[in-house]
Structures are given as C-alpha cells and as structure tokens.
C-alpha cells in the first residue's frame, strides 16, 4: 500500500514543487520506488515541470485528463450518459514520465469546482484506484488555505513542509501548524509531519543562520528538521526550460552536477528514512 | 524484504544519525566520520531498494511462466489426468477452476494461464515462481520429472520451501 505525502506551505515560492517533483523522480530513478505525483495546485507548476509543452496544452483543452477529472462531481447534463453508465470511460489522466514515475496533472479549471462538498474525494480515488500500484504518492499542494489544500491533506497520511530561510517563511510555520491542527480536529484524521526541508540554502547568509536557530529552538520543529538542505543554485531554476523538459533533463539528478545530485539524493534518503518508505 | 527488516534498517540509520550528531559533543563517545557515514547509508539504502528490483523480476518471471507453463501442463507424463493440473493450480497458485470436471484439458490450462496473467498479487506469484524454478532445476527432481506422481512431488517440495522461508 502506498504512503501518501503532501508537500505543503502556505507561502508560495518556497520550493514545494521543486522538492516534490525532484524527490519523486529521485525515489523512482535512484531507489526503484513506484511513484505517483499528483499536482493539486491549479497553478499547475508541477504539471509544467514534468510534462512536455504539447501535453500541457492538451490537458488545458481537456481538463478531464487532470485531477479535475477525478474531482468533478457536477451532475451530468440531461441527455449525457450518467457516470455509472459510462463505466468504460476510465480516468485517463495518469501520465507516465518514466517506468516508475507517473504524474496526475492539474488544471486551472479546478477553481470552478466546489470541492468543499466532497472533501474526501481524492482520498477515495487513491484508495480505490491507485493505492496498490505505487510505493509512494506525493501531492504537490497549493500555497493557500483552501478547499484544494484540504482535499490534498485529507488524502494524505503525512506531510512535508518545504521552506526557505527567510523571516516570512518562519512566520508561516505556526500558521500552517494551526491550520493542520484544525483540519485534524474537524475531520478526525491522522496526519503526521515527516519533516521541514530547508530550500534555496546559502549557509553564508546571516538570515539563514538566524532562521535555522529559531527553528532549532523549538523542540517540535527541531525534531523534524531535515539534516540535509537543498542548496541555492541558479542551475536548478535554469533547468526549467522547455528543451530540457522535452528531453526529461529538468530534474536535479539529471543536471550533470555531482554536488546537486548528491544533495537531492541525500534529501531523498532522509525523506525515505523519516517516512519509513 | 519484510517490512520489519526495513524498519530495523531505518532504526539503525536513526541511531547512526544520533551518534553522528553527538559526535560533535565534547564527550565524543563514538566518533563517526561523515564520509564513512554516507558510505554506510548508501549501502543500506541500496539494500532497502531491493524489494522493488524483486518486483521488476516478478513481472519478467510472470511473462516467462505464462510462456512455458502451458507446455508443461500439456505433458501427460507429468499430468496424467486433469485433476493433477487442477490440484497444482489450487494448492500452489491459489487458482480454482470452476466445473473442471466438465472441461477439456485445454480449457483448464487456458483458465489457469488467464488467471496468472491477471494476477496482480505479486506475493502469491513470487511464492510460486521461486520454488517452481528451484524445483525444475533440482537434480533430484530431474531424475523423477516423468514420474506419475509429479504433482505430489512438486507440492511436497513447495510446502518444504514455504516452511523454510
């Protein structure tokens, strides 16, 4: 049975997508794990990170080839076959990036759906359809307190908090804690923090040292803080170019940079160790 | 790999990490070199990843089994009656053949092969494939391959294999 992990932070630009995509890819490529990455963010960052441009346009044209197809529960129009009757029309929104790294993309039209009506829909889809086919399912969550984030967390057993070493990110941590605590109470679910991963790290900066000290000062944060941190390197951002994506060369372990490759491998190992994956 | 073994390896990694962190303390009970620690970790993670390689092997082995098994099951020296075939399928593959008494040998074999093809429980499949390969290549078995009690010989071998795991 797959373990389901959400990557979440209420702040944008902290590296949720970079880490969720690259940890997922590294788990599959280096450690032979069967990985499903679900992009639950209508901004479609993980979708654009992993899929070729033409596929992204195809998904924009047909939202049913994305997580939208799983979550859309609007009543079919009169004259259109009811869902049960079109049983042969299976969800076809799982894209195979490599043998063991698959992606369910997102779609901007996710915002049209009233997801509050069925908060466990993604959880049910995972349980009924894909749980036994993967070792791990990673959900890239949106940076908002919203029904999209709720469905991602309610489908997960664990969560990871990527963050950058700036003061605003630090302020976001207690907000996230409060949000998750409320969600756990409201829906009576088990949701465990695997860890906090620091991203875009420059160890020479005083701000890095300040923020890290503040994290280490709080016992519950210190216990889950990853020893390994993703370094700040422009090469990671530059890899996000269409020609690299078309050749599957956008992932950190494919950048021909040994320092970064070892960096993401160690983060992935720690992820496996902390999540017992 | 059993999940208990995997968890034990992770526990060992947790202990190594704790020791490594405390190695900076003045007490320095145990000194761990970081490069050595990474080396150990890489080895242990490669061990942890092995079940997934096993999974890949099973898929390949499944294809091979589907190719070879009809030929074996057609052999009337090894399987004098249809009952022998059904017995092998039920007891070692957990596949039942409904109304087998009213079916031809070809139909029975077809049902078994279809079931294997659709089997997604790799545990059931691997518990058959590995002893089966070992059985077929066993020299003592080779000497009795054409004996009429082939199925009983196999089932005895299969049970012993399971009990020794």
Interface residues (C-beta under 8 A of the other chain):
Chain A: X31 X32 X33 X34 X132 X135 X227 X266 X269 X272 X273 X276
Chain B: X6 X7 X10 X13 X14 X17 X38 X41 X45 X48 X49 X52 X53 X55 X56 X120
